[in-house]
């Protein structure tokens, strides 16, 4: 049935020069940047094209808005005073979860098809443009699979359910479910990122353990289980805590939900363990080494997500300036606007290119691939997430006042922008990880050097900047210079990837403006000489 359009002829004025809401478009077909990077991998573009069309459609976009309008609700007790510890969600949340998990968001990397990590990254990138909150439980489910290799008996029950292309909300033990999700609960009030300060105690109980303590952050508390850390007799140890037991609920108490800046559709919580049943992964005292496999894989997602958020914001701004006029000219035809958008696009392109290059390394099987992924994913997480909030803010400003209203997607994207930097190791922690990897992991250091060397000779600006970086830091810097060092190294690595894999107009402009201190001013749009037409084409 054809819908009648809203009225433009109002009693006091005519509604004109107002672009219609941009709702319902194909995230795959409209994005040449995504298609180009997937084409460099062995991932099958067919399912990704289907997912992009589905996720970008009007129905899923409305589901994303609904999941944000109606936040999760904690139901601690039933009417009789018995503990439930359940989180209830709007049906739209479940619709989004079902769509993502059924498409292989958590499974694609593990089912043996080529390019599975790239496919996962592409789905994370596209989902982040519609409703970023649901990516959290799906990312953790994807990332938990390699960590479970430390406990083959547990993996036999859990991995088939984590990699099932399905979504099952039943409150039942994992053995009785079609599919399962797995979360992570590591940090405590007194330690935060310093997980070795954790005070939760694990007491042996036959083949299992009983946990007593708290976790300050537990995201997605309705997952079917959690990887967690606790102090066992042999030291800090990794455990799997099942949410549901045979015939009863595990004694995991959800104390409250966090009232967060953004990520509203996803429930984040504080929990307590009250002699909670748990199963050990890996040896006692090796908890950090065991859970780091999960952390490493979540970092791929926290590297690609900011590129998705930036893409969503810039696509909205690009559409607006094409369909809005001011001072007798379309906004897109005004030189300053073109300079701003082109400048913003370079940081989006760089973030996307580096994250997808890392996804291809995750797909690789060689030690060089694994070594490059270890160091590069930390650099990408650091730089992309530092750029993301300002890119989204500037895109918001392109729309003017309407961009500041909740009727557009810009406020949601802006609230989400800081999350991926803070989650799972904030900026300082990541910089320390970079220094640690370069000092202790010769294979990672060599793989990074190989990647940087591969772009030599393609750009004078790049060659000069690489030489200057090495002159500034002939050895690793002191800790108080770690952020400067990481930013410089991550920017060089981004340029190296762009110069090898992206169009010359983009790569050369990035090298000229990001690597040369005189290449641009301190604000977006303070540039000259960009081929803005070729750069802006990449926004669709």
Secondary structure, 3 states (H helix, E strand, C coil): CCCCCCCCECCCCECCCCCCCCCCCCCCCCCHHHHHHHHCCCCCHHHHHHHHHHHCCHHHHHHHHHHHHCCCEEEEECCCCCEEEEEECCHHHHHHHHHHHHHCCCCCCCCCCCCHHHHHHHHHHHHCCCCHHHHHHHHHHHHHHHHHHHCHHHHHHHHHHHCCCCCCCCCCCHHHCCCCCEEEECCCCCCCCCHHHCCCEEEEECCEEEEEEEEEEEECCCCCEEEEEEEECCEEEEEEEECEECCEECCEEEEEECCCCCCCCCCEEEEEEEEEEEEEECCCCCHHHHHHHHHHHHHHHHHHHHHHHHHHHHHHHHHHHHCCEECCEEHHHCHHHHHHHHHHHHHHHHHHHHHHHHHHHHHCCCHHHHHHHHHHHHHHHHHHHHHHHHHHHHHHHHCHHHHHCCCCCHHHHHHHCCHHHHCCCCHHHHHHHHHHHHHHCHHHHHHHHHHHHCCCCCCHHHHHHHHHHHHHCCCCCCHHHHHHHHHHHHHHHHHHHHHHHCCHHHHHHHHHHHCCCCCCCCCCCCCCCCCHHHHHHHHC
